[in-house]
Structure formats: structure tokens, C-alpha cells
Amino acid sequence: MTILGSLGFGFVWGWLVGLIIGRRPRPFPWLSYLTTITPLLITTGSFAYSIYYISTGNITLAIIFCATTLGGALLHNAFLQAIRLKNGIVTEQI
Amino acid sequence: MMWQEAATEVSATLIQMLGAGGFGAIIGWYVYYINRYRKGDVQFSDLTTVIGIIGGGAIISLFPAQSDLFGAYGIGLFVGFFGYFLSLIILVNSTANFKSDWFLDGRRKKVSGDEEIPGAVRQTVTAMSGKTEYDDTE
């Protein structure tokens, strides 16, 4: 149950991360990169620690959460890319 | 060792699990709703409130350590968030006025002669982008 919870939490958070990163203008400015990625990493780490804490020391759950966050972000961008390819839309912010 | 770990687990009743799951589902649904009706482009600062809602200390402290309540919350969060998204997909696919590219930049068919969008309807951004809508309906 807790594993499923970590997966669900991670996918929701990852989808939001993908939304933030995937909608940045291209080319990705380095300053924007730092100011965007850094707080996302810190927040993801904070969530992972919360899961580690609430499960009283289960590091596996924290790792599952981080991996699922990455998966959610990639899934979000894959979804956008699929629609873009299907419809032949080219925009700067995809 | 296994016995000691089992002894520290906090049992949760079915009604507690359903409550945590339902709570998560409502939070997830509103997270998508808030994101969809945000103002302007996507920025990290827009999501700080959301971050506090879905994973803040107030939420985490609701669930006792070593219980399944956090798991139920996470599952509910997933169901609510992606349930909203699934609802949008179903609605977009069930009408001729929108296609899947609405998710990208919000394009849609123009309002026909006997239809209107009331002025009081709140403007939204597209489901997944930062562009403000209704610019192309005039």
C-alpha cells in the first residue's frame, strides 16, 4: 500500500515537474535552468525525505518516489511530444 | 527483528483508509484544477502553494508513521489528479469542437452564429500550456 502511495505521489509530482520544465522557452537559458531546476530538486528531495521519515527509515520508498517523479516528468513530455507529432504542431514552448 | 518491526506498525481501519484516499483524491483533483486556471505562464512560484498542499508538513503530519494511511493518500492523489486529466481527454474526444491539439495551445473551432461564450465565463489557460485562451474566438 505504501509503495503504491509513493508511486501515486511521485507521478503527480513528476507530472507537475514535467509541466514546469517542459514549458520553458527554447533554447533553455542557463540562468533559467538553474533557477528552475534547483528548487525542483530541493522540493523533490524534501518530499523523498518526508516519505523516508513517515515510513520510519525505508529508503526504498524514497528511491521509488524519486524514480517515479522522473517517470512522471518524462511521461508528461512524451504526451506533449506525441500530440505535437500527431498534429504537426511546432511551437517554441513544447 | 521482524517481530519488532511488526510490533511498531500502526493499524488503520478501512474507514480511515477510505478517508485518506478520498482526501487525496479531492486534493489531486483540485491540484489539476488550480493548475488549469492559473494566471499566465508556468512558473515555479505558481506551484509553491500546490507543493504545500500535496506534500506539506500539515499533510504529512496527518498520517502516523508506519501506517498505510499515507499510501492511501498517495493513491487517492493519483486518482484525483489523473482522473481530472482523463475527464478532459474524454470530453475533448467526445465533441467536434476540440481536438487533441487543444492540450498544446488551446486551439478550437470558432463559435458558430447561434452560440456564444458569456463574458462572465472565467478564462482558462490550456490544460498543459501557459497560453491564455479565448484570444482566437473573436
gemmi code that builds the backbone of each chain (N, CA, C; Angstrom):
import gemmi

chains = {
    "A": [
        ("MET", (0.826, -1.207, 0.000), (0.000, 0.000, 0.000), (0.865, 1.265, 0.000)),
        ("THR", (1.887, 1.262, 0.856), (2.754, 2.444, 0.916), (3.557, 2.613, -0.366)),
        ("ILE", (3.910, 1.483, -0.979), (4.622, 1.559, -2.262), (3.729, 2.193, -3.324)),
        ("LEU", (2.474, 1.769, -3.362), (1.533, 2.355, -4.318), (1.336, 3.843, -4.054)),
        ("GLY", (1.301, 4.182, -2.771), (1.171, 5.595, -2.412), (2.351, 6.419, -2.891)),
        ("SER", (3.554, 5.869, -2.734), (4.744, 6.567, -3.217), (4.713, 6.712, -4.738)),
        ("LEU", (4.238, 5.654, -5.405), (4.128, 5.721, -6.863), (3.135, 6.798, -7.297)),
        ("GLY", (1.978, 6.812, -6.633), (0.960, 7.805, -6.984), (1.413, 9.218, -6.712)),
        ("PHE", (1.990, 9.425, -5.536), (2.503, 10.734, -5.162), (3.582, 11.169, -6.147)),
        ("GLY", (4.488, 10.250, -6.472), (5.589, 10.567, -7.375), (5.116, 10.932, -8.769)),
        ("PHE", (4.100, 10.222, -9.264), (3.614, 10.514, -10.615), (2.959, 11.880, -10.688)),
        ("VAL", (2.193, 12.223, -9.658), (1.547, 13.542, -9.651), (2.603, 14.636, -9.598)),
        ("TRP", (3.557, 14.483, -8.702), (4.612, 15.484, -8.585), (5.455, 15.529, -9.866)),
        ("GLY", (5.762, 14.374, -10.420), (6.554, 14.319, -11.648), (5.849, 14.988, -12.814)),
        ("TRP", (4.530, 14.815, -12.885), (3.753, 15.449, -13.952), (3.861, 16.967, -13.838)),
        ("LEU", (3.796, 17.467, -12.613), (3.930, 18.921, -12.409), (5.345, 19.385, -12.740)),
        ("VAL", (6.331, 18.585, -12.380), (7.718, 18.920, -12.723), (7.879, 18.976, -14.247)),
        ("GLY", (7.304, 17.992, -14.925), (7.359, 17.989, -16.390), (6.676, 19.208, -16.984)),
        ("LEU", (5.601, 19.631, -16.342), (4.886, 20.819, -16.797), (5.778, 22.056, -16.692)),
        ("ILE", (6.490, 22.168, -15.578), (7.348, 23.338, -15.368), (8.525, 23.317, -16.338)),
        ("ILE", (9.204, 22.188, -16.410), (10.399, 22.112, -17.252), (10.033, 22.120, -18.729)),
        ("GLY", (8.988, 21.350, -19.086), (8.642, 21.198, -20.486), (8.113, 22.458, -21.127)),
        ("ARG", (7.685, 23.396, -20.329), (7.118, 24.631, -20.871), (8.085, 25.790, -20.832)),
        ("ARG", (9.335, 25.525, -20.552), (10.322, 26.599, -20.590), (10.650, 26.906, -22.044)),
        ("PRO", (10.972, 28.164, -22.327), (11.273, 28.509, -23.712), (12.553, 27.853, -24.199)),
        ("ARG", (12.589, 27.638, -25.511), (13.798, 27.086, -26.133), (14.521, 28.204, -26.866)),
        ("PRO", (15.851, 28.265, -26.869), (16.735, 27.401, -26.103), (16.651, 27.707, -24.616)),
        ("PHE", (16.934, 26.704, -23.838), (16.803, 26.808, -22.396), (17.926, 27.679, -21.829)),
        ("PRO", (17.642, 28.877, -21.303), (18.724, 29.723, -20.778), (19.335, 29.108, -19.517)),
        ("TRP", (20.622, 29.226, -19.379), (21.301, 28.597, -18.243), (20.820, 29.148, -16.909)),
        ("LEU", (20.605, 30.469, -16.851), (20.150, 31.056, -15.586), (18.760, 30.531, -15.243)),
        ("SER", (17.917, 30.473, -16.263), (16.575, 29.929, -16.053), (16.659, 28.471, -15.641)),
        ("TYR", (17.607, 27.776, -16.239), (17.814, 26.367, -15.906), (18.106, 26.203, -14.420)),
        ("LEU", (19.045, 27.039, -13.937), (19.437, 26.932, -12.524), (18.295, 27.324, -11.598)),
        ("THR", (17.637, 28.428, -11.916), (16.582, 28.900, -11.026), (15.342, 28.026, -11.088)),
        ("THR", (15.227, 27.206, -12.112), (14.074, 26.309, -12.204), (14.383, 24.941, -11.633)),
        ("ILE", (15.516, 24.398, -12.059), (15.831, 23.018, -11.685), (16.165, 22.904, -10.201)),
        ("THR", (16.905, 23.878, -9.681), (17.362, 23.779, -8.296), (16.210, 23.655, -7.301)),
        ("PRO", (15.228, 24.556, -7.335), (14.124, 24.370, -6.383), (13.326, 23.099, -6.607)),
        ("LEU", (13.255, 22.650, -7.853), (12.551, 21.390, -8.109), (13.284, 20.215, -7.466)),
        ("LEU", (14.613, 20.243, -7.586), (15.398, 19.172, -6.974), (15.277, 19.211, -5.453)),
        ("ILE", (15.342, 20.422, -4.897), (15.235, 20.562, -3.443), (13.865, 20.067, -2.961)),
        ("THR", (12.829, 20.459, -3.676), (11.474, 20.044, -3.272), (11.301, 18.538, -3.398)),
        ("THR", (11.830, 17.978, -4.495), (11.739, 16.526, -4.665), (12.475, 15.805, -3.537)),
        ("GLY", (13.649, 16.332, -3.190), (14.402, 15.751, -2.080), (13.650, 15.875, -0.765)),
        ("SER", (12.982, 17.000, -0.585), (12.206, 17.214, 0.634), (11.051, 16.224, 0.744)),
        ("PHE", (10.382, 16.000, -0.370), (9.296, 15.024, -0.380), (9.840, 13.613, -0.099)),
        ("ALA", (10.967, 13.315, -0.739), (11.558, 11.991, -0.541), (11.924, 11.785, 0.925)),
        ("TYR", (12.437, 12.842, 1.550), (12.770, 12.723, 2.970), (11.512, 12.549, 3.820)),
        ("SER", (10.445, 13.237, 3.449), (9.181, 13.079, 4.174), (8.700, 11.638, 4.121)),
        ("ILE", (8.823, 11.034, 2.936), (8.412, 9.635, 2.791), (9.331, 8.723, 3.608)),
        ("TYR", (10.617, 9.029, 3.548), (11.583, 8.266, 4.347), (11.242, 8.372, 5.830)),
        ("TYR", (10.858, 9.570, 6.247), (10.549, 9.816, 7.663), (9.257, 9.112, 8.065)),
        ("ILE", (8.242, 9.230, 7.219), (6.931, 8.693, 7.579), (6.932, 7.164, 7.554)),
        ("SER", (7.850, 6.608, 6.760), (7.956, 5.153, 6.743), (8.998, 4.663, 7.742)),
        ("THR", (9.447, 5.551, 8.613), (10.448, 5.273, 9.651), (11.674, 4.554, 9.092)),
        ("GLY", (12.252, 5.177, 8.074), (13.559, 4.747, 7.621), (13.594, 3.823, 6.429)),
        ("ASN", (12.532, 3.780, 5.651), (12.522, 2.911, 4.473), (13.047, 3.707, 3.270)),
        ("ILE", (14.338, 3.503, 2.995), (14.982, 4.266, 1.921), (14.451, 3.841, 0.552)),
        ("THR", (13.987, 2.600, 0.449), (13.470, 2.107, -0.837), (12.283, 2.933, -1.309)),
        ("LEU", (11.414, 3.275, -0.376), (10.238, 4.063, -0.747), (10.644, 5.437, -1.262)),
        ("ALA", (11.663, 6.029, -0.620), (12.137, 7.343, -1.069), (12.718, 7.249, -2.479)),
        ("ILE", (13.456, 6.164, -2.738), (14.035, 5.976, -4.077), (12.928, 5.749, -5.105)),
        ("ILE", (11.930, 4.951, -4.734), (10.788, 4.723, -5.632), (10.115, 6.041, -5.966)),
        ("PHE", (9.957, 6.893, -4.964), (9.318, 8.188, -5.195), (10.126, 9.019, -6.204)),
        ("CYS", (11.454, 9.080, -5.991), (12.291, 9.878, -6.897), (12.237, 9.325, -8.325)),
        ("ALA", (12.308, 7.999, -8.434), (12.270, 7.395, -9.770), (10.929, 7.648, -10.447)),
        ("THR", (9.863, 7.581, -9.670), (8.542, 7.806, -10.249), (8.352, 9.259, -10.632)),
        ("THR", (8.962, 10.153, -9.862), (8.917, 11.568, -10.229), (9.544, 11.780, -11.599)),
        ("LEU", (10.694, 11.163, -11.788), (11.354, 11.255, -13.096), (10.469, 10.655, -14.184)),
        ("GLY", (9.866, 9.507, -13.877), (8.983, 8.874, -14.849), (7.780, 9.733, -15.189)),
        ("GLY", (7.201, 10.377, -14.189), (6.048, 11.248, -14.426), (6.399, 12.433, -15.304)),
        ("ALA", (7.587, 13.018, -15.052), (8.024, 14.165, -15.857), (8.254, 13.747, -17.314)),
        ("LEU", (8.882, 12.594, -17.481), (9.138, 12.105, -18.838), (7.838, 11.748, -19.544)),
        ("LEU", (6.913, 11.187, -18.790), (5.619, 10.821, -19.375), (4.862, 12.057, -19.835)),
        ("HIS", (4.942, 13.111, -19.044), (4.276, 14.359, -19.420), (4.830, 14.888, -20.734)),
        ("ASN", (6.141, 14.914, -20.842), (6.749, 15.432, -22.060), (6.525, 14.493, -23.245)),
        ("ALA", (6.479, 13.199, -22.978), (6.182, 12.250, -24.056), (4.767, 12.458, -24.577)),
        ("PHE", (3.858, 12.758, -23.673), (2.480, 13.016, -24.072), (2.403, 14.247, -24.967)),
        ("LEU", (3.072, 15.315, -24.565), (3.083, 16.527, -25.381), (3.700, 16.266, -26.752)),
        ("GLN", (4.796, 15.536, -26.728), (5.508, 15.249, -27.977), (4.632, 14.420, -28.909)),
        ("ALA", (3.882, 13.480, -28.343), (3.023, 12.621, -29.158), (1.936, 13.448, -29.841)),
        ("ILE", (1.336, 14.378, -29.104), (0.297, 15.220, -29.710), (0.913, 16.117, -30.772)),
        ("ARG", (2.097, 16.627, -30.460), (2.752, 17.519, -31.419), (3.040, 16.787, -32.727)),
        ("LEU", (3.547, 15.584, -32.629), (3.855, 14.814, -33.828), (2.583, 14.428, -34.571)),
        ("LYS", (1.557, 14.098, -33.827), (0.294, 13.680, -34.443), (-0.318, 14.820, -35.245)),
        ("ASN", (-0.235, 16.026, -34.723), (-0.900, 17.159, -35.344), (0.036, 18.057, -36.129)),
        ("GLY", (1.324, 17.758, -36.097), (2.281, 18.554, -36.842), (2.418, 19.965, -36.350)),
        ("ILE", (2.240, 20.166, -35.045), (2.319, 21.496, -34.470), (3.743, 21.775, -34.016)),
        ("VAL", (4.242, 22.917, -34.380), (5.572, 23.322, -33.933), (5.413, 24.640, -33.179)),
        ("THR", (5.660, 24.624, -31.917), (5.652, 25.852, -31.128), (6.971, 25.930, -30.359)),
        ("GLU", (7.252, 27.108, -29.851), (8.521, 27.290, -29.154), (8.492, 26.711, -27.741)),
        ("GLN", (7.320, 26.515, -27.225), (7.245, 26.159, -25.810), (6.839, 24.723, -25.536)),
        ("ILE", (6.978, 23.874, -26.511), (6.644, 22.469, -26.263), (7.815, 21.768, -25.615)),
    ],
    "B": [
        ("MET", (13.780, -9.568, 14.974), (13.846, -8.269, 14.293), (12.558, -8.002, 13.507)),
        ("MET", (12.123, -9.030, 12.776), (10.883, -8.884, 12.029), (9.708, -8.658, 12.976)),
        ("TRP", (9.757, -9.389, 14.113), (8.674, -9.269, 15.078), (8.628, -7.866, 15.652)),
        ("GLN", (9.826, -7.295, 15.885), (9.893, -5.944, 16.451), (9.334, -4.928, 15.465)),
        ("GLU", (9.659, -5.100, 14.173), (9.159, -4.160, 13.176), (7.643, -4.251, 13.066)),
        ("ALA", (7.141, -5.504, 13.120), (5.699, -5.667, 13.021), (4.991, -5.047, 14.219)),
        ("ALA", (5.644, -5.102, 15.365), (5.015, -4.577, 16.568), (4.882, -3.061, 16.538)),
        ("THR", (5.756, -2.373, 15.759), (5.712, -0.914, 15.723), (4.716, -0.388, 14.699)),
        ("GLU", (4.156, -1.262, 13.864), (3.224, -0.801, 12.850), (1.924, -0.309, 13.471)),
        ("VAL", (1.392, 0.744, 12.884), (0.130, 1.303, 13.357), (-0.964, 0.824, 12.429)),
        ("SER", (-1.939, 0.139, 12.997), (-3.007, -0.385, 12.145), (-3.986, 0.729, 11.809)),
        ("ALA", (-4.531, 0.638, 10.603), (-5.521, 1.623, 10.152), (-6.783, 0.871, 9.753)),
        ("THR", (-7.905, 1.401, 10.133), (-9.162, 0.749, 9.791), (-9.535, 1.063, 8.349)),
        ("LEU", (-10.497, 0.320, 7.833), (-10.932, 0.525, 6.452), (-11.480, 1.938, 6.252)),
        ("ILE", (-12.213, 2.398, 7.219), (-12.819, 3.722, 7.069), (-11.739, 4.807, 7.064)),
        ("GLN", (-10.679, 4.586, 7.834), (-9.560, 5.537, 7.822), (-8.861, 5.534, 6.469)),
        ("MET", (-8.687, 4.323, 5.922), (-8.039, 4.214, 4.612), (-8.873, 4.894, 3.534)),
        ("LEU", (-10.182, 4.640, 3.575), (-11.062, 5.271, 2.591), (-11.045, 6.788, 2.749)),
        ("GLY", (-10.994, 7.238, 3.984), (-10.947, 8.675, 4.242), (-9.677, 9.306, 3.707)),
        ("ALA", (-8.536, 8.669, 3.971), (-7.264, 9.204, 3.474), (-7.228, 9.187, 1.949)),
        ("GLY", (-7.752, 8.105, 1.363), (-7.783, 8.023, -0.100), (-8.694, 9.066, -0.706)),
        ("GLY", (-9.874, 9.229, -0.121), (-10.798, 10.245, -0.627), (-10.254, 11.651, -0.463)),
        ("PHE", (-9.593, 11.883, 0.659), (-8.960, 13.181, 0.895), (-7.914, 13.455, -0.178)),
        ("GLY", (-7.086, 12.450, -0.462), (-6.076, 12.606, -1.501), (-6.690, 12.839, -2.871)),
        ("ALA", (-7.810, 12.154, -3.150), (-8.455, 12.308, -4.457), (-8.957, 13.740, -4.656)),
        ("ILE", (-9.538, 14.298, -3.612), (-10.027, 15.681, -3.724), (-8.861, 16.649, -3.892)),
        ("ILE", (-7.795, 16.428, -3.139), (-6.612, 17.287, -3.277), (-6.050, 17.186, -4.697)),
        ("GLY", (-5.947, 15.946, -5.196), (-5.406, 15.759, -6.545), (-6.255, 16.431, -7.608)),
        ("TRP", (-7.562, 16.304, -7.454), (-8.495, 16.922, -8.416), (-8.294, 18.437, -8.403)),
        ("TYR", (-8.180, 19.013, -7.228), (-8.050, 20.466, -7.143), (-6.664, 20.953, -7.562)),
        ("VAL", (-5.663, 20.118, -7.390), (-4.332, 20.497, -7.880), (-4.375, 20.699, -9.393)),
        ("TYR", (-5.039, 19.762, -10.081), (-5.154, 19.923, -11.538), (-6.018, 21.140, -11.865)),
        ("TYR", (-7.085, 21.302, -11.115), (-7.993, 22.435, -11.343), (-7.254, 23.766, -11.153)),
        ("ILE", (-6.491, 23.873, -10.075), (-5.754, 25.116, -9.807), (-4.746, 25.378, -10.909)),
        ("ASN", (-4.065, 24.315, -11.325), (-3.082, 24.458, -12.388), (-3.739, 24.888, -13.696)),
        ("ARG", (-4.911, 24.368, -13.963), (-5.592, 24.685, -15.212), (-6.078, 26.133, -15.229)),
        ("TYR", (-6.442, 26.647, -14.096), (-6.973, 28.006, -14.034), (-5.952, 29.007, -13.512)),
        ("ARG", (-4.696, 28.655, -13.546), (-3.676, 29.594, -13.091), (-3.614, 30.766, -14.058)),
        ("LYS", (-2.964, 31.835, -13.619), (-2.837, 33.023, -14.469), (-1.451, 33.044, -15.102)),
        ("GLY", (-1.423, 33.136, -16.416), (-0.161, 33.321, -17.099), (0.637, 32.052, -17.278)),
        ("ASP", (1.906, 32.241, -17.540), (2.803, 31.152, -17.861), (3.137, 30.325, -16.617)),
        ("VAL", (3.639, 29.130, -16.873), (4.003, 28.251, -15.771), (5.283, 28.736, -15.118)),
        ("GLN", (5.235, 28.950, -13.833), (6.439, 29.307, -13.092), (6.460, 28.483, -11.820)),
        ("PHE", (7.670, 28.304, -11.316), (7.792, 27.517, -10.099), (7.024, 28.153, -8.949)),
        ("SER", (7.039, 29.494, -8.914), (6.358, 30.178, -7.809), (4.853, 29.894, -7.814)),
        ("ASP", (4.299, 29.602, -8.998), (2.870, 29.270, -9.066), (2.557, 27.978, -8.335)),
        ("LEU", (3.550, 27.131, -8.238), (3.301, 25.805, -7.691), (3.732, 25.659, -6.235)),
        ("THR", (4.248, 26.739, -5.656), (4.678, 26.618, -4.260), (3.493, 26.306, -3.354)),
        ("THR", (2.355, 26.928, -3.654), (1.152, 26.630, -2.869), (0.732, 25.184, -3.069)),
        ("VAL", (0.795, 24.755, -4.320), (0.421, 23.379, -4.634), (1.342, 22.402, -3.910)),
        ("ILE", (2.626, 22.741, -3.901), (3.588, 21.872, -3.227), (3.229, 21.739, -1.751)),
        ("GLY", (2.874, 22.879, -1.156), (2.484, 22.844, 0.244), (1.239, 22.018, 0.474)),
        ("ILE", (0.345, 22.033, -0.521), (-0.911, 21.295, -0.373), (-0.672, 19.799, -0.476)),
        ("ILE", (0.054, 19.389, -1.516), (0.143, 17.938, -1.759), (1.162, 17.241, -0.863)),
        ("GLY", (2.186, 17.957, -0.425), (3.205, 17.252, 0.347), (3.741, 18.031, 1.521)),
        ("GLY", (3.016, 19.051, 1.944), (3.493, 19.880, 3.039), (3.450, 19.167, 4.375)),
        ("GLY", (4.059, 19.798, 5.348), (4.139, 19.203, 6.679), (2.773, 18.943, 7.283)),
        ("ALA", (1.808, 19.820, 6.986), (0.473, 19.646, 7.547), (-0.156, 18.350, 7.059)),
        ("ILE", (0.098, 18.021, 5.790), (-0.457, 16.788, 5.237), (0.262, 15.573, 5.811)),
        ("ILE", (1.577, 15.652, 5.749), (2.374, 14.504, 6.188), (2.110, 14.185, 7.654)),
        ("SER", (1.945, 15.236, 8.471), (1.745, 15.005, 9.898), (0.390, 14.383, 10.210)),
        ("LEU", (-0.501, 14.364, 9.226), (-1.813, 13.743, 9.451), (-1.704, 12.226, 9.584)),
        ("PHE", (-0.673, 11.680, 8.961), (-0.600, 10.231, 8.879), (0.468, 9.706, 9.829)),
        ("PRO", (0.099, 8.801, 10.701), (1.080, 8.235, 11.624), (2.150, 7.448, 10.871)),
        ("ALA", (3.356, 7.450, 11.423), (4.442, 6.699, 10.805), (4.106, 5.217, 10.779)),
        ("GLN", (4.574, 4.535, 9.771), (4.414, 3.087, 9.611), (2.966, 2.665, 9.416)),
        ("SER", (2.106, 3.604, 9.075), (0.731, 3.205, 8.773), (0.526, 3.232, 7.268)),
        ("ASP", (-0.575, 2.643, 6.819), (-0.885, 2.626, 5.396), (-1.646, 3.867, 4.953)),
        ("LEU", (-1.867, 4.790, 5.863), (-2.692, 5.948, 5.518), (-2.013, 6.831, 4.482)),
        ("PHE", (-0.700, 6.971, 4.581), (-0.001, 7.773, 3.585), (-0.119, 7.122, 2.208)),
        ("GLY", (-0.038, 5.778, 2.192), (-0.210, 5.072, 0.923), (-1.577, 5.325, 0.310)),
        ("ALA", (-2.605, 5.285, 1.159), (-3.960, 5.548, 0.667), (-4.073, 6.978, 0.152)),
        ("TYR", (-3.432, 7.908, 0.838), (-3.439, 9.312, 0.399), (-2.777, 9.454, -0.971)),
        ("GLY", (-1.626, 8.812, -1.140), (-0.905, 8.903, -2.414), (-1.703, 8.306, -3.568)),
        ("ILE", (-2.365, 7.183, -3.294), (-3.197, 6.566, -4.334), (-4.362, 7.491, -4.683)),
        ("GLY", (-4.992, 8.050, -3.662), (-6.099, 8.980, -3.912), (-5.647, 10.202, -4.682)),
        ("LEU", (-4.456, 10.708, -4.352), (-3.898, 11.861, -5.062), (-3.752, 11.548, -6.551)),
        ("PHE", (-3.236, 10.370, -6.831), (-3.053, 9.939, -8.229), (-4.409, 9.841, -8.931)),
        ("VAL", (-5.356, 9.206, -8.278), (-6.681, 9.002, -8.892), (-7.359, 10.351, -9.160)),
        ("GLY", (-7.294, 11.275, -8.202), (-7.929, 12.573, -8.379), (-7.269, 13.399, -9.469)),
        ("PHE", (-5.954, 13.461, -9.447), (-5.213, 14.281, -10.397), (-5.394, 13.766, -11.821)),
        ("PHE", (-5.128, 12.478, -12.014), (-5.226, 11.941, -13.361), (-6.673, 11.642, -13.751)),
        ("GLY", (-7.563, 11.575, -12.761), (-8.985, 11.479, -13.067), (-9.470, 12.744, -13.746)),
        ("TYR", (-9.015, 13.880, -13.276), (-9.362, 15.158, -13.904), (-8.823, 15.179, -15.343)),
        ("PHE", (-7.582, 14.767, -15.482), (-6.951, 14.738, -16.799), (-7.699, 13.790, -17.734)),
        ("LEU", (-8.078, 12.624, -17.235), (-8.827, 11.650, -18.031), (-10.185, 12.219, -18.423)),
        ("SER", (-10.799, 12.945, -17.504), (-12.084, 13.577, -17.819), (-11.928, 14.565, -18.968)),
        ("LEU", (-10.846, 15.334, -18.945), (-10.600, 16.279, -20.030), (-10.415, 15.556, -21.360)),
        ("ILE", (-9.658, 14.471, -21.334), (-9.427, 13.712, -22.564), (-10.747, 13.184, -23.120)),
        ("ILE", (-11.581, 12.635, -22.243), (-12.871, 12.101, -22.679), (-13.743, 13.213, -23.252)),
        ("LEU", (-13.770, 14.359, -22.569), (-14.605, 15.460, -23.035), (-14.117, 16.004, -24.375)),
        ("VAL", (-12.792, 16.143, -24.514), (-12.238, 16.657, -25.764), (-12.528, 15.703, -26.917)),
        ("ASN", (-12.447, 14.405, -26.643), (-12.684, 13.422, -27.701), (-14.168, 13.228, -28.021)),
        ("SER", (-15.026, 13.690, -27.137), (-16.451, 13.448, -27.347), (-17.151, 14.612, -28.043)),
        ("THR", (-16.423, 15.648, -28.414), (-17.029, 16.776, -29.100), (-16.258, 17.084, -30.374)),
        ("ALA", (-16.954, 17.675, -31.319), (-16.294, 18.035, -32.581), (-15.615, 19.394, -32.492)),
        ("ASN", (-15.798, 20.092, -31.416), (-15.255, 21.447, -31.290), (-13.779, 21.470, -30.910)),
        ("PHE", (-13.283, 20.374, -30.377), (-11.895, 20.320, -29.934), (-11.213, 19.094, -30.504)),
        ("LYS", (-9.905, 19.204, -30.673), (-9.085, 18.045, -31.000), (-7.977, 17.961, -29.960)),
        ("SER", (-7.141, 16.936, -30.078), (-6.125, 16.732, -29.046), (-5.117, 17.872, -28.986)),
        ("ASP", (-4.978, 18.635, -30.072), (-4.011, 19.733, -30.022), (-4.477, 20.881, -29.119)),
        ("TRP", (-5.700, 20.805, -28.642), (-6.143, 21.767, -27.623), (-5.241, 21.688, -26.393)),
        ("PHE", (-4.717, 20.494, -26.126), (-3.840, 20.333, -24.970), (-2.537, 21.110, -25.141)),
        ("LEU", (-2.161, 21.363, -26.390), (-0.898, 22.050, -26.630), (-1.045, 23.566, -26.572)),
        ("ASP", (-1.934, 24.094, -27.389), (-2.022, 25.553, -27.472), (-3.451, 26.074, -27.396)),
        ("GLY", (-4.382, 25.204, -27.096), (-5.751, 25.652, -26.851), (-6.573, 25.920, -28.084)),
        ("ARG", (-6.106, 25.522, -29.247), (-6.874, 25.825, -30.463), (-8.196, 25.058, -30.465)),
        ("ARG", (-9.188, 25.686, -31.056), (-10.542, 25.142, -31.107), (-11.273, 25.758, -32.278)),
        ("LYS", (-12.462, 25.259, -32.561), (-13.259, 25.844, -33.635), (-13.894, 27.152, -33.159)),
        ("LYS", (-14.113, 28.035, -34.096), (-14.768, 29.287, -33.754), (-16.219, 29.031, -33.351)),
        ("VAL", (-16.684, 29.913, -32.500), (-18.071, 29.786, -32.051), (-18.991, 30.089, -33.221)),
        ("SER", (-19.970, 29.214, -33.437), (-20.868, 29.409, -34.585), (-21.876, 30.519, -34.293)),
        ("GLY", (-22.650, 30.850, -35.299), (-23.520, 32.016, -35.230), (-24.525, 32.018, -34.099)),
        ("ASP", (-25.101, 30.854, -33.796), (-26.128, 30.820, -32.763), (-25.585, 30.421, -31.401)),
        ("GLU", (-24.267, 30.515, -31.243), (-23.651, 30.177, -29.957), (-22.869, 31.382, -29.449)),
        ("GLU", (-22.609, 31.376, -28.147), (-21.791, 32.444, -27.578), (-21.068, 31.927, -26.340)),
        ("ILE", (-19.984, 32.612, -26.008), (-19.305, 32.357, -24.747), (-19.607, 33.555, -23.856)),
        ("PRO", (-20.372, 33.379, -22.800), (-20.719, 34.519, -21.956), (-19.477, 35.208, -21.407)),
        ("GLY", (-19.558, 36.510, -21.272), (-18.407, 37.258, -20.786), (-17.997, 36.905, -19.378)),
        ("ALA", (-18.952, 36.396, -18.596), (-18.648, 36.079, -17.202), (-17.875, 34.778, -17.044)),
        ("VAL", (-17.739, 34.002, -18.140), (-17.006, 32.743, -18.035), (-15.531, 33.035, -17.804)),
        ("ARG", (-14.986, 32.383, -16.811), (-13.597, 32.647, -16.447), (-12.650, 32.133, -17.524)),
        ("GLN", (-11.667, 32.923, -17.838), (-10.690, 32.498, -18.829), (-9.774, 31.446, -18.227)),
        ("THR", (-9.435, 30.484, -19.054), (-8.513, 29.447, -18.591), (-7.273, 29.454, -19.457)),
        ("VAL", (-6.235, 28.856, -18.949), (-5.109, 28.540, -19.813), (-5.365, 27.133, -20.339)),
        ("THR", (-4.626, 26.725, -21.365), (-4.838, 25.380, -21.864), (-4.437, 24.381, -20.799)),
        ("ALA", (-4.892, 23.188, -21.000), (-4.683, 22.186, -19.959), (-3.218, 21.973, -19.628)),
        ("MET", (-2.357, 22.164, -20.588), (-0.966, 21.816, -20.340), (0.013, 22.902, -20.765)),
        ("SER", (-0.453, 24.063, -21.123), (0.483, 25.107, -21.512), (0.163, 26.389, -20.764)),
        ("GLY", (0.942, 27.418, -21.026), (0.754, 28.661, -20.307), (0.031, 29.724, -21.103)),
        ("LYS", (-0.485, 29.372, -22.271), (-1.100, 30.375, -23.121), (-2.524, 30.691, -22.656)),
        ("THR", (-2.860, 31.963, -22.599), (-4.211, 32.348, -22.225), (-5.147, 32.117, -23.395)),
        ("GLU", (-6.344, 31.624, -23.056), (-7.285, 31.241, -24.103), (-8.217, 32.371, -24.493)),
        ("TYR", (-9.093, 32.026, -25.448), (-10.144, 32.894, -25.961), (-9.592, 34.054, -26.779)),
        ("ASP", (-8.318, 34.003, -27.129), (-7.770, 35.047, -27.995), (-8.237, 34.858, -29.434)),
        ("ASP", (-8.629, 33.638, -29.785), (-8.923, 33.353, -31.178), (-10.411, 33.146, -31.426)),
        ("THR", (-11.231, 33.542, -30.485), (-12.654, 33.284, -30.648), (-13.402, 34.469, -31.219)),
        ("GLU", (-12.729, 35.564, -31.375), (-13.430, 36.743, -31.883), (-13.590, 36.656, -33.404)),
    ],
}
model = gemmi.Model(1)
for chain_id, residues in chains.items():
    chain = gemmi.Chain(chain_id)
    for i, (resn, *xyz) in enumerate(residues, 1):
        res = gemmi.Residue()
        res.name, res.seqid = resn, gemmi.SeqId(i, " ")
        for name, pos in zip(("N", "CA", "C"), xyz):
            atom = gemmi.Atom()
            atom.name, atom.element = name, gemmi.Element(name[0])
            atom.pos, atom.b_iso = gemmi.Position(*pos), 0.0
            res.add_atom(atom)
        chain.add_residue(res)
    model.add_chain(chain)
structure = gemmi.Structure()
structure.add_model(model)
structure.setup_entities()
